[in-house]
Amino acid sequence: MGQLQEQSLEAEGSHSCQTAAPLEYSTTAEDIEQFVLNYLKEKDVAEGNVSAFDNEEEELSDPPKMDENDTLPDVEPPLPVHIQIARDVMERCIHLLSDKSLKIRLKVLDVLNLCVVVLQSQKNQLLPLAHRAWPSLVHRLTNDGPLAVLRAFKVLQTLGGKCGDFLRSRFCKDVLPKLTGSLVTQAPISARAGPVYSHTLAFKLQLAVLQGLGPLCQRLDLGEGDLNKVADACLIYLSTKQPVKLQEAARSVFLHLMKVDPDSTWLLLNELHCPLQFTPPHTSLRPVLLGMASEQQSPYASNVLQLLRELQ
Protein backbone atom coordinates (compact mmCIF):
# COMPACT_ATOMS: atom_id res chain seq x y z
CA MET A 1 0.00 0.00 0.00
CA GLY A 2 2.86 2.40 0.78
CA GLN A 3 4.49 1.72 -2.58
CA LEU A 4 1.17 2.35 -4.37
CA GLN A 5 0.73 5.73 -2.59
CA GLU A 6 4.27 6.83 -3.50
CA GLN A 7 3.71 5.95 -7.12
CA SER A 8 0.44 7.89 -7.25
CA LEU A 9 2.08 11.00 -5.69
CA GLU A 10 4.94 10.87 -8.18
CA ALA A 11 2.44 10.61 -11.02
CA GLU A 12 0.48 13.64 -9.81
CA GLY A 13 3.67 15.71 -9.36
CA SER A 14 4.89 14.93 -12.84
CA HIS A 15 1.46 15.77 -14.26
CA SER A 16 1.37 19.16 -12.48
CA CYS A 17 4.85 20.04 -13.71
CA GLN A 18 3.86 19.19 -17.25
CA THR A 19 0.74 21.40 -17.04
CA ALA A 20 2.55 24.33 -15.32
CA ALA A 21 5.38 24.47 -17.82
CA PRO A 22 3.28 25.65 -20.76
CA LEU A 23 1.53 28.25 -18.52
CA GLU A 24 4.85 29.81 -17.54
CA TYR A 25 5.98 30.01 -21.10
CA SER A 26 2.60 31.54 -22.23
CA THR A 27 2.94 34.69 -19.94
CA THR A 28 3.62 37.84 -22.04
CA ALA A 29 5.02 41.28 -21.26
CA GLU A 30 1.51 42.81 -21.53
CA ASP A 31 0.26 40.42 -18.86
CA ILE A 32 3.07 41.41 -16.51
CA GLU A 33 2.44 45.11 -17.15
CA GLN A 34 -1.27 44.72 -16.46
CA PHE A 35 -0.52 42.79 -13.28
CA VAL A 36 1.76 45.57 -12.02
CA LEU A 37 -0.82 48.25 -12.85
CA ASN A 38 -3.57 46.36 -11.06
CA TYR A 39 -1.31 45.89 -8.07
CA LEU A 40 -0.51 49.59 -7.88
CA LYS A 41 -4.21 50.55 -8.14
CA GLU A 42 -5.19 48.08 -5.42
CA LYS A 43 -2.39 49.43 -3.25
CA ASP A 44 -3.63 53.00 -3.70
CA VAL A 45 -7.17 51.99 -2.81
CA ALA A 46 -5.94 50.12 0.28
CA GLU A 47 -3.96 53.18 1.43
CA GLY A 48 -6.85 55.57 0.76
CA ASN A 49 -5.23 57.36 -2.19
CA VAL A 50 -8.17 57.05 -4.54
CA SER A 51 -8.14 60.57 -6.04
CA ALA A 52 -5.63 59.78 -8.73
CA PHE A 53 -7.38 56.54 -9.54
CA ASP A 54 -10.74 58.25 -9.82
CA ASN A 55 -9.34 61.01 -12.00
CA GLU A 56 -7.87 58.44 -14.37
CA GLU A 57 -11.21 56.69 -14.64
CA GLU A 58 -12.98 60.02 -15.27
CA GLU A 59 -10.51 60.88 -18.01
CA LEU A 60 -10.88 57.48 -19.63
CA SER A 61 -14.67 57.44 -19.44
CA ASP A 62 -16.46 59.35 -22.16
CA PRO A 63 -18.66 62.22 -20.94
CA PRO A 64 -22.38 61.64 -21.41
CA LYS A 65 -23.82 63.24 -24.48
CA MET A 66 -26.64 65.71 -23.90
CA ASP A 67 -29.07 67.18 -26.33
CA GLU A 68 -29.09 70.91 -26.91
CA ASN A 69 -32.66 71.12 -25.60
CA ASP A 70 -31.83 69.36 -22.30
CA THR A 71 -31.86 71.69 -19.23
CA LEU A 72 -30.92 71.23 -15.59
CA PRO A 73 -33.55 73.12 -13.55
CA ASP A 74 -32.13 72.12 -10.18
CA VAL A 75 -28.60 73.37 -10.91
CA GLU A 76 -28.05 77.08 -10.14
CA PRO A 77 -25.51 78.96 -12.22
CA PRO A 78 -22.33 79.96 -10.38
CA LEU A 79 -22.34 83.40 -8.78
CA PRO A 80 -20.17 86.15 -10.24
CA VAL A 81 -16.87 86.71 -8.48
CA HIS A 82 -17.79 90.15 -7.14
CA ILE A 83 -21.02 88.77 -5.66
CA GLN A 84 -19.12 85.97 -3.90
CA ILE A 85 -16.59 88.46 -2.50
CA ALA A 86 -19.31 90.84 -1.24
CA ARG A 87 -21.20 87.96 0.38
CA ASP A 88 -18.08 86.65 2.14
CA VAL A 89 -17.10 90.13 3.33
CA MET A 90 -20.59 90.83 4.69
CA GLU A 91 -20.65 87.49 6.53
CA ARG A 92 -17.36 88.29 8.27
CA CYS A 93 -18.36 91.87 9.12
CA ILE A 94 -21.62 91.05 10.91
CA HIS A 95 -19.98 89.95 14.17
CA LEU A 96 -17.81 93.10 14.16
CA LEU A 97 -20.88 95.34 14.51
CA SER A 98 -20.67 94.84 18.27
CA ASP A 99 -16.97 95.63 18.56
CA LYS A 100 -15.91 97.83 21.48
CA SER A 101 -13.98 100.22 19.24
CA LEU A 102 -16.09 103.00 17.72
CA LYS A 103 -13.72 103.31 14.76
CA ILE A 104 -14.17 99.65 13.88
CA ARG A 105 -17.96 99.90 14.19
CA LEU A 106 -18.06 102.92 11.90
CA LYS A 107 -15.83 101.25 9.32
CA VAL A 108 -17.87 98.04 9.45
CA LEU A 109 -21.10 100.01 8.88
CA ASP A 110 -19.54 101.65 5.81
CA VAL A 111 -18.44 98.25 4.48
CA LEU A 112 -21.91 96.78 5.10
CA ASN A 113 -23.51 99.62 3.17
CA LEU A 114 -21.24 98.94 0.18
CA CYS A 115 -21.96 95.19 0.38
CA VAL A 116 -25.71 95.84 0.28
CA VAL A 117 -25.24 97.98 -2.83
CA VAL A 118 -23.25 95.20 -4.54
CA LEU A 119 -25.73 92.47 -3.55
CA GLN A 120 -28.84 94.43 -4.53
CA SER A 121 -29.37 92.29 -7.64
CA GLN A 122 -29.00 88.99 -5.72
CA LYS A 123 -31.84 88.97 -3.17
CA ASN A 124 -31.34 85.26 -2.46
CA GLN A 125 -27.91 86.16 -1.11
CA LEU A 126 -28.83 89.52 0.44
CA LEU A 127 -31.93 88.63 2.49
CA PRO A 128 -30.35 85.90 4.67
CA LEU A 129 -27.41 88.18 5.42
CA ALA A 130 -29.74 91.10 6.22
CA HIS A 131 -31.66 88.83 8.60
CA ARG A 132 -28.44 87.92 10.43
CA ALA A 133 -27.23 91.52 10.61
CA TRP A 134 -30.57 93.01 11.70
CA PRO A 135 -30.27 92.57 15.52
CA SER A 136 -26.82 94.18 15.61
CA LEU A 137 -27.92 96.95 13.25
CA VAL A 138 -30.93 97.74 15.47
CA HIS A 139 -28.62 97.91 18.48
CA ARG A 140 -26.45 100.45 16.66
CA LEU A 141 -29.53 102.50 15.76
CA THR A 142 -31.02 102.54 19.25
CA ASN A 143 -28.13 102.20 21.71
CA ASP A 144 -25.07 103.88 20.27
CA GLY A 145 -23.51 107.29 19.85
CA PRO A 146 -24.66 109.84 17.27
CA LEU A 147 -21.90 108.96 14.80
CA ALA A 148 -22.76 105.27 14.82
CA VAL A 149 -26.49 106.04 14.58
CA LEU A 150 -25.86 108.18 11.50
CA ARG A 151 -23.91 105.41 9.75
CA ALA A 152 -26.41 102.76 10.80
CA PHE A 153 -29.32 104.87 9.50
CA LYS A 154 -27.52 105.14 6.16
CA VAL A 155 -27.31 101.34 6.00
CA LEU A 156 -31.02 101.17 6.88
CA GLN A 157 -31.89 103.51 4.03
CA THR A 158 -29.91 101.37 1.57
CA LEU A 159 -31.58 98.20 2.83
CA GLY A 160 -35.01 99.82 2.61
CA GLY A 161 -34.49 100.53 -1.07
CA LYS A 162 -33.46 96.94 -1.86
CA CYS A 163 -35.59 94.71 0.39
CA GLY A 164 -38.62 96.73 1.45
CA ASP A 165 -41.04 93.87 2.08
CA PHE A 166 -38.48 92.10 4.24
CA LEU A 167 -37.92 95.20 6.42
CA ARG A 168 -41.46 96.56 6.78
CA SER A 169 -42.57 94.80 9.96
CA ARG A 170 -39.07 94.83 11.48
CA PHE A 171 -38.68 98.56 10.89
CA CYS A 172 -42.09 99.43 12.35
CA LYS A 173 -41.52 97.28 15.43
CA ASP A 174 -37.83 97.79 16.26
CA VAL A 175 -36.73 101.14 14.79
CA LEU A 176 -39.63 103.51 14.10
CA PRO A 177 -40.64 104.12 17.77
CA LYS A 178 -37.06 105.02 18.64
CA LEU A 179 -36.66 107.41 15.69
CA THR A 180 -39.95 109.23 16.25
CA GLY A 181 -39.30 109.47 19.98
CA SER A 182 -35.88 110.98 19.34
CA LEU A 183 -37.37 113.58 16.96
CA VAL A 184 -40.02 114.62 19.49
CA THR A 185 -37.45 114.90 22.28
CA GLN A 186 -35.00 117.00 20.25
CA ALA A 187 -37.57 119.35 18.71
CA PRO A 188 -37.79 121.81 21.66
CA ILE A 189 -33.99 121.91 21.90
CA SER A 190 -33.50 122.76 18.23
CA ALA A 191 -36.30 125.35 18.36
CA ARG A 192 -34.52 127.30 21.13
CA ALA A 193 -30.98 126.80 19.83
CA GLY A 194 -28.93 129.41 18.00
CA PRO A 195 -27.00 129.20 14.72
CA VAL A 196 -24.15 127.24 16.35
CA TYR A 197 -26.52 124.30 16.85
CA SER A 198 -26.27 123.43 13.15
CA HIS A 199 -22.67 122.27 13.70
CA THR A 200 -23.53 119.72 16.39
CA LEU A 201 -23.97 115.99 15.96
CA ALA A 202 -27.50 116.21 17.36
CA PHE A 203 -28.52 118.56 14.54
CA LYS A 204 -26.91 116.32 11.90
CA LEU A 205 -28.75 113.33 13.30
CA GLN A 206 -32.10 115.18 13.26
CA LEU A 207 -31.47 116.29 9.69
CA ALA A 208 -30.49 112.80 8.51
CA VAL A 209 -33.56 111.17 10.10
CA LEU A 210 -35.94 113.78 8.67
CA GLN A 211 -34.40 113.48 5.22
CA GLY A 212 -34.55 109.68 5.28
CA LEU A 213 -37.95 109.04 6.89
CA GLY A 214 -39.97 110.16 3.87
CA PRO A 215 -38.31 107.85 1.31
CA LEU A 216 -38.40 104.98 3.82
CA CYS A 217 -42.14 105.40 4.39
CA GLN A 218 -42.75 105.35 0.65
CA ARG A 219 -40.45 102.42 -0.14
CA LEU A 220 -41.67 100.27 2.74
CA ASP A 221 -45.31 101.17 2.02
CA LEU A 222 -46.18 101.70 5.69
CA GLY A 223 -49.71 101.39 7.00
CA GLU A 224 -51.93 104.22 8.17
CA GLY A 225 -51.06 103.86 11.85
CA ASP A 226 -47.31 104.01 11.23
CA LEU A 227 -47.71 106.94 8.83
CA ASN A 228 -49.59 108.85 11.52
CA LYS A 229 -46.72 108.26 13.96
CA VAL A 230 -44.25 109.70 11.46
CA ALA A 231 -46.48 112.69 10.69
CA ASP A 232 -47.08 113.50 14.37
CA ALA A 233 -43.33 113.45 15.05
CA CYS A 234 -42.54 115.71 12.09
CA LEU A 235 -45.35 118.26 12.45
CA ILE A 236 -43.47 120.32 15.03
CA TYR A 237 -40.59 120.78 12.58
CA LEU A 238 -42.90 122.73 10.25
CA SER A 239 -42.70 125.62 12.72
CA THR A 240 -40.70 128.66 11.67
CA LYS A 241 -38.95 128.50 15.05
CA GLN A 242 -36.99 125.48 13.84
CA PRO A 243 -33.74 125.85 11.83
CA VAL A 244 -34.34 126.34 8.11
CA LYS A 245 -32.74 123.05 7.06
CA LEU A 246 -34.91 121.12 9.50
CA GLN A 247 -38.01 122.85 8.10
CA GLU A 248 -37.01 121.86 4.58
CA ALA A 249 -36.39 118.26 5.65
CA ALA A 250 -39.79 118.15 7.41
CA ARG A 251 -41.52 119.42 4.26
CA SER A 252 -39.83 116.62 2.30
CA VAL A 253 -41.33 114.09 4.71
CA PHE A 254 -44.85 115.34 4.04
CA LEU A 255 -44.24 115.45 0.28
CA HIS A 256 -43.54 111.72 0.42
CA LEU A 257 -46.53 111.14 2.69
CA MET A 258 -48.72 112.84 0.08
CA LYS A 259 -47.73 110.18 -2.44
CA VAL A 260 -48.68 107.39 -0.02
CA ASP A 261 -51.89 108.83 1.52
CA PRO A 262 -52.83 112.28 0.14
CA ASP A 263 -56.25 112.51 1.84
CA SER A 264 -54.95 111.87 5.33
CA THR A 265 -52.05 114.29 4.76
CA TRP A 266 -54.42 117.02 3.58
CA LEU A 267 -56.62 116.63 6.66
CA LEU A 268 -53.62 116.60 9.01
CA LEU A 269 -52.16 119.80 7.52
CA ASN A 270 -55.50 121.62 7.63
CA GLU A 271 -55.98 120.66 11.26
CA LEU A 272 -52.59 122.22 11.97
CA HIS A 273 -53.38 125.42 10.07
CA CYS A 274 -56.47 125.91 7.92
CA PRO A 275 -56.18 128.86 5.52
CA LEU A 276 -59.87 128.74 4.47
CA GLN A 277 -63.24 128.48 6.15
CA PHE A 278 -65.34 125.78 4.55
CA THR A 279 -69.05 126.56 4.28
CA PRO A 280 -71.53 123.69 3.94
CA PRO A 281 -73.49 123.44 0.68
CA HIS A 282 -76.81 123.44 2.58
CA THR A 283 -78.05 125.18 5.72
CA SER A 284 -79.08 121.88 7.25
CA LEU A 285 -75.45 120.79 7.37
CA ARG A 286 -73.13 121.86 10.14
CA PRO A 287 -70.05 123.93 9.23
CA VAL A 288 -66.72 122.16 9.05
CA LEU A 289 -64.40 123.44 11.76
CA LEU A 290 -60.76 122.45 11.45
CA GLY A 291 -58.10 123.13 14.03
CA MET A 292 -56.63 126.61 14.28
CA ALA A 293 -58.88 127.90 11.52
CA SER A 294 -59.19 131.36 13.09
CA GLU A 295 -55.54 131.82 13.99
CA GLN A 296 -53.76 134.14 11.58
CA GLN A 297 -50.25 134.38 13.03
CA SER A 298 -49.44 130.68 13.21
CA PRO A 299 -45.77 129.62 13.15
CA TYR A 300 -46.83 126.76 10.87
CA ALA A 301 -48.68 128.91 8.33
CA SER A 302 -45.96 129.40 5.71
CA ASN A 303 -44.86 125.76 5.54
CA VAL A 304 -48.44 124.42 5.62
CA LEU A 305 -49.53 126.75 2.82
CA GLN A 306 -46.56 125.70 0.72
CA LEU A 307 -47.36 122.00 1.23
CA LEU A 308 -51.06 122.51 0.43
CA ARG A 309 -50.13 124.22 -2.83
CA GLU A 310 -47.92 121.25 -3.68
CA LEU A 311 -50.78 118.89 -2.84
CA GLN A 312 -53.18 120.73 -5.14
Secondary structure, 3 states (H helix, E strand, C coil): CHHHHHHHHHHHHHHHHHHHHHHHHHCCHHHHHHHHHHHHHHHHHHHCCCHHHHHHHHHHCCCCCCCCCCCCCCCCCCCCHHHHHHHHHHHHHHHHHHCCCHHHHHHHHHHHHHHHHHHHHCHHHHHHHHHHHHHHHHHHHHCCCHHHHHHHHHHHHHHHHHCHHHHHHHHHHHHHHHHHHHHHHHHHHHHHCCHHHHHCHHHHHHHHHHHHHHHHHHHHCCCHHHHHHHHHHHHHHHCCCCCHHHHHHHHHHHHHHHHHCHHHHHHHHHHHCCCCCECCCCCCCCCECCCCCCCCCCCCHHHHHHHHHHHC
